[in-house]
Amino acid sequence: MTSRERVKRILNFETPDRFAYNFPEPFGSDFNSTSPDPSPDKRLRQGKDLWGCIWQGFDYTNLGEVTDSPLKNWDDFHKLTIPSLDMEGQWDRAKAARAVAPDKYIIGMGVSLYERVHFVRGLENTWCDILEEPENLSKFINLLADMNIEILHRYAEYGIDGIMNLDDWGLQNRLMIDPAAWRRLWKPAYKRVYSAAKSLGLSTWLHSCGYIVDIIDDLIEIGLDVLQLDQQENMGLENLQQFRGQVTFYTPVDIQAVMPKGDTDEIRMYCRKMFESLGTKAGGFIPCWYSDPIGAGHSRESIDAMCNEFINISHEIYGK
């Protein structure tokens, strides 16, 4: 069974031959990824991105943050630089992705529907816009949805398997915004993107950190296939268990509460608890690692313990 076939079986709950996983060397990965290059959703460590957002990095992580947003007033929306999806050579990498990794499951990156809004508009402004400027906000969200749909058509042409959006919706103990506002403003846009993906034969993946329990049912309803969660403990595995068998969880051991604080025995126990809570033998569970271990405070010993334990669990379930 190829990696591509394995992941498809897991997403469809059709029983794979083993866990699919995305681990660092020497453990290996069933995945590859691609994106337009340059990508309209690229996050920088330093400098100005394609939208005009100014990014500032930190010494201890490969992530940056936006320190100056270009759209300070909706009256200037017509002046905003909207990145092109038709630059010369922009799709060369995506076109070549299938040939580079013929047997891997390839995830293409999309454009965030929430984070890109607050990168461009500013977080405080975005939250105020929910109440004060919903029409302008909706116009921008739908522009981003349109960009994703254009990207999806390219990915379908190039043999890419799925699309992933990156949108951190949660604080530590609640959604960043009123769930009713999310349903009113963002849910229809996600639905348009996911419906387009399904019509083109691509799977749908969402990375979202923080407490997002309040909207998981909605995401499943509108066609989300895979939920990529780097944290579980701020929601509790017991609360996430209700979605077991309805969506695939693509996740490392909790990067905040367990990986940097637990010893190797605790990490191994948590691996087992994760599968028992989130996965089934038929599918619905894909373990991975967090690709900025230094920034998150993960030791190599902890990473190895996690990867080895998930592989051991796979051996126990599938015999390989």
C-alpha positions as CSV (number, residue, x, y, z in Angstrom):
1,M,0.0,0.0,0.0
2,T,1.5,3.4,-1.0
3,S,1.4,6.3,1.4
4,R,-1.2,8.0,-0.8
5,E,-3.5,5.0,-0.6
6,R,-2.9,4.6,3.1
7,V,-3.9,8.2,3.9
8,K,-7.0,8.0,1.7
9,R,-8.1,4.8,3.5
10,I,-7.7,6.6,6.9
11,L,-9.7,9.6,5.8
12,N,-12.5,7.3,4.4
13,F,-12.4,5.0,7.5
14,E,-11.6,2.0,5.2
15,T,-8.8,0.4,7.4
16,P,-5.2,1.1,6.4
17,D,-2.3,-1.4,6.7
18,R,-0.7,0.8,9.4
19,F,-0.8,4.3,10.8
20,A,0.1,7.0,8.3
21,Y,2.3,9.6,10.0
22,N,4.4,12.7,9.5
23,F,7.6,12.4,11.6
24,P,11.1,13.7,11.3
25,E,14.0,11.5,10.1
26,P,14.8,8.8,10.7
27,F,11.1,7.9,11.2
28,G,9.8,9.1,7.9
29,S,6.6,10.5,6.5
30,D,3.7,9.5,4.3
31,F,3.2,13.2,3.2
32,N,4.6,15.9,1.1
33,S,3.3,19.4,0.7
34,T,3.2,22.2,-1.9
35,S,2.0,25.7,-2.4
36,P,2.1,28.5,-5.0
37,D,5.5,30.1,-4.9
38,P,5.3,32.9,-3.9
39,S,2.3,32.1,-1.8
40,P,-0.3,34.7,-1.0
41,D,-0.5,33.3,2.5
42,K,3.2,33.0,3.3
43,R,4.1,34.1,6.8
44,L,7.5,35.7,7.2
45,R,10.1,35.9,10.0
46,Q,11.0,39.4,8.9
47,G,10.0,41.9,6.2
48,K,6.9,42.8,4.1
49,D,4.6,40.1,2.6
50,L,2.6,40.3,-0.6
51,W,-0.3,42.1,1.0
52,G,1.9,44.7,2.6
53,C,1.9,43.3,6.1
54,I,5.1,44.0,8.1
55,W,6.5,41.0,10.0
56,Q,8.9,40.8,12.9
57,G,10.6,37.6,14.0
58,F,12.0,36.2,17.2
59,D,15.3,34.5,18.0
60,Y,13.8,31.5,19.6
61,T,11.3,30.4,16.9
62,N,10.9,30.3,13.2
63,L,7.7,32.2,13.4
64,G,7.1,35.9,13.1
65,E,4.2,38.2,13.9
66,V,2.6,41.1,12.1
67,T,3.6,44.4,13.6
68,D,2.0,46.7,11.1
69,S,-1.2,45.9,9.1
70,P,-1.8,47.7,5.8
71,L,-5.6,48.1,5.9
72,K,-6.2,50.5,8.7
73,N,-9.4,52.0,7.2
74,W,-12.0,50.3,5.1
75,D,-12.1,53.4,2.9
76,D,-8.7,52.3,1.6
77,F,-9.8,48.7,0.7
78,H,-9.7,49.6,-3.0
79,K,-6.0,50.5,-2.6
80,L,-5.1,47.2,-0.9
81,T,-2.6,45.1,-2.8
82,I,-4.3,41.7,-3.7
83,P,-1.6,39.2,-4.5
84,S,-1.8,37.6,-8.0
85,L,-2.3,33.9,-8.5
86,D,-1.0,34.2,-12.0
87,M,2.7,35.2,-11.6
88,E,5.3,33.7,-14.0
89,G,6.6,30.5,-12.5
90,Q,4.3,30.7,-9.4
91,W,2.9,27.2,-10.0
92,D,6.1,25.4,-11.1
93,R,6.6,23.8,-7.7
94,A,3.0,22.6,-7.5
95,K,3.1,21.3,-11.1
96,A,6.2,19.2,-10.2
97,A,5.0,18.0,-6.8
98,R,3.4,14.7,-8.0
99,A,6.5,13.8,-10.0
100,V,8.7,14.6,-7.1
101,A,6.7,12.4,-4.7
102,P,4.6,10.0,-6.8
103,D,3.5,7.8,-3.9
104,K,3.1,10.4,-1.2
105,Y,-0.1,12.1,-0.1
106,I,0.4,15.7,-1.1
107,I,-1.3,18.5,0.8
108,G,-1.5,21.9,-0.9
109,M,-1.6,25.0,1.2
110,G,-4.5,27.4,0.9
111,V,-5.1,30.9,2.1
112,S,-6.3,31.4,5.7
113,L,-9.8,32.9,6.0
114,Y,-9.4,34.3,9.5
115,E,-5.7,34.9,10.1
116,R,-5.1,36.6,6.8
117,V,-8.0,39.0,7.6
118,H,-6.4,40.0,10.9
119,F,-2.9,40.1,9.4
120,V,-4.2,42.7,6.9
121,R,-6.7,44.5,9.1
122,G,-5.2,44.0,12.6
123,L,-6.6,41.8,15.2
124,E,-8.4,44.4,17.3
125,N,-9.9,46.0,14.1
126,T,-11.1,42.6,12.9
127,W,-12.9,41.9,16.2
128,C,-14.5,45.4,16.0
129,D,-15.5,44.8,12.4
130,I,-17.6,41.9,13.4
131,L,-20.0,44.3,15.0
132,E,-19.3,47.6,13.2
133,E,-18.3,46.6,9.6
134,P,-19.8,43.2,8.9
135,E,-20.4,43.9,5.2
136,N,-16.9,45.0,4.5
137,L,-15.6,42.1,6.6
138,S,-17.7,39.6,4.7
139,K,-16.5,41.1,1.4
140,F,-12.9,40.4,2.4
141,I,-13.6,36.9,3.7
142,N,-15.3,36.0,0.5
143,L,-12.4,37.4,-1.5
144,L,-10.1,35.0,0.4
145,A,-12.6,32.1,-0.3
146,D,-12.4,33.0,-4.0
147,M,-8.6,32.8,-3.9
148,N,-8.8,29.3,-2.3
149,I,-11.2,28.1,-4.9
150,E,-8.9,29.3,-7.7
151,I,-6.0,27.5,-5.9
152,L,-8.1,24.4,-5.7
153,H,-8.6,24.3,-9.4
154,R,-4.9,24.4,-9.9
155,Y,-4.3,21.7,-7.3
156,A,-6.9,19.4,-9.0
157,E,-5.1,19.9,-12.3
158,Y,-1.7,19.0,-10.8
159,G,-2.8,15.9,-8.9
160,I,-2.6,17.3,-5.4
161,D,-4.6,15.4,-2.9
162,G,-5.9,17.9,-0.4
163,I,-5.9,21.6,0.7
164,M,-5.0,22.8,4.2
165,N,-5.9,26.2,5.7
166,L,-4.2,27.6,8.7
167,D,-6.5,29.4,11.1
168,D,-6.0,29.5,14.8
169,W,-9.5,30.1,16.1
170,G,-9.0,29.4,19.8
171,L,-7.8,31.1,23.0
172,Q,-6.8,28.8,25.9
173,N,-10.3,28.2,27.1
174,R,-12.7,29.6,24.5
175,L,-13.2,30.6,20.9
176,M,-11.6,34.0,20.0
177,I,-15.0,35.3,18.9
178,D,-18.7,34.5,19.6
179,P,-19.5,31.2,17.9
180,A,-22.6,32.8,16.5
181,A,-20.5,35.4,14.7
182,W,-18.3,32.7,13.4
183,R,-21.3,30.9,12.0
184,R,-22.7,34.1,10.5
185,L,-19.5,35.4,8.9
186,W,-16.9,32.6,8.4
187,K,-18.9,29.4,8.2
188,P,-20.4,30.2,4.8
189,A,-17.0,30.9,3.3
190,Y,-15.5,27.7,4.6
191,K,-18.5,25.8,3.2
192,R,-17.9,27.3,-0.2
193,V,-14.2,26.3,-0.1
194,Y,-14.9,22.8,1.1
195,S,-17.8,22.3,-1.4
196,A,-15.4,23.3,-4.2
197,A,-12.8,20.9,-2.9
198,K,-15.2,18.0,-2.8
199,S,-16.4,18.7,-6.3
200,L,-12.8,18.6,-7.5
201,G,-11.9,15.4,-5.5
202,L,-9.7,17.0,-2.9
203,S,-9.8,16.5,0.8
204,T,-10.1,19.4,3.3
205,W,-7.7,20.0,6.2
206,L,-7.8,22.7,8.8
207,H,-5.0,23.6,11.3
208,S,-6.4,25.4,14.3
209,C,-4.8,25.9,17.7
210,G,-6.6,26.7,20.9
211,Y,-10.0,25.8,22.3
212,I,-12.3,25.2,19.3
213,V,-14.8,22.6,20.5
214,D,-17.7,25.0,19.9
215,I,-17.3,24.9,16.1
216,I,-16.0,21.4,15.4
217,D,-19.6,20.1,14.7
218,D,-20.1,22.9,12.2
219,L,-16.8,22.2,10.5
220,I,-17.7,18.5,10.1
221,E,-21.2,19.5,8.8
222,I,-19.8,21.6,6.0
223,G,-17.3,19.1,4.8
224,L,-14.0,19.2,6.8
225,D,-12.1,15.9,6.5
226,V,-9.1,16.5,8.8
227,L,-8.6,18.6,11.9
228,Q,-5.0,19.4,12.6
229,L,-4.7,20.1,16.4
230,D,-1.4,20.8,18.0
231,Q,-3.0,21.1,21.4
232,Q,-5.6,18.9,23.0
233,E,-5.4,19.5,26.7
234,N,-6.9,23.0,26.6
235,M,-10.1,21.2,25.3
236,G,-9.6,17.8,26.9
237,L,-9.4,14.5,25.1
238,E,-12.7,13.6,26.8
239,N,-14.4,16.5,25.1
240,L,-12.8,15.8,21.7
241,Q,-13.8,12.1,21.9
242,Q,-17.3,12.9,20.9
243,F,-16.0,13.6,17.4
244,R,-14.2,10.3,17.1
245,G,-15.2,8.5,13.9
246,Q,-16.6,11.7,12.3
247,V,-13.4,13.5,11.3
248,T,-9.7,12.6,11.1
249,F,-7.5,14.0,13.8
250,Y,-4.0,14.9,12.5
251,T,-2.0,15.7,15.6
252,P,1.1,15.4,17.7
253,V,1.1,14.9,21.4
254,D,0.0,18.1,23.0
255,I,2.8,20.6,22.2
256,Q,2.0,22.9,25.1
257,A,1.0,20.8,28.1
258,V,2.7,17.4,27.5
259,M,5.6,17.5,25.2
260,P,7.6,20.2,26.9
261,K,6.6,19.2,30.5
262,G,6.1,15.5,30.5
263,D,8.8,12.8,30.9
264,T,9.1,10.1,28.3
265,D,6.8,7.7,30.2
266,E,4.1,10.3,30.4
267,I,4.5,11.1,26.7
268,R,4.1,7.4,25.8
269,M,1.1,7.1,27.9
270,Y,-0.5,10.1,26.3
271,C,0.1,8.7,22.9
272,R,-2.1,5.7,23.8
273,K,-4.7,7.9,25.4
274,M,-4.8,10.0,22.2
275,F,-5.5,7.0,20.0
276,E,-8.1,5.5,22.4
277,S,-9.9,8.9,22.5
278,L,-9.6,10.1,18.9
279,G,-8.9,7.2,16.6
280,T,-10.3,3.9,15.4
281,K,-8.8,0.9,13.7
282,A,-10.7,1.8,10.6
283,G,-9.2,5.3,10.5
284,G,-9.6,8.8,11.7
285,F,-6.2,9.3,13.3
286,I,-2.9,10.4,11.9
287,P,0.0,11.2,14.3
288,C,2.6,13.9,13.4
289,W,5.3,16.0,15.0
290,Y,5.5,19.7,15.6
291,S,8.0,21.1,13.2
292,D,9.3,24.0,15.4
293,P,10.5,21.9,18.4
294,I,13.0,24.5,19.6
295,G,10.4,27.2,19.7
296,A,8.0,24.9,21.6
297,G,10.7,23.5,23.9
298,H,10.6,19.9,22.7
299,S,13.7,17.8,23.4
300,R,14.9,15.2,20.9
301,E,14.4,12.6,23.6
302,S,10.7,13.6,23.8
303,I,10.2,13.6,20.1
304,D,11.8,10.1,19.7
305,A,9.6,8.8,22.5
306,M,6.5,10.1,20.8
307,C,7.4,8.8,17.4
308,N,8.5,5.4,18.6
309,E,5.3,4.9,20.7
310,F,3.0,5.8,17.9
311,I,4.8,3.3,15.7
312,N,4.6,0.7,18.4
313,I,0.8,1.3,18.7
314,S,0.5,0.8,14.9
315,H,2.4,-2.5,15.1
316,E,0.0,-3.7,17.9
317,I,-3.1,-2.8,15.9
318,Y,-2.1,-3.7,12.3
319,G,0.9,-5.9,12.7
320,K,3.2,-3.4,11.0
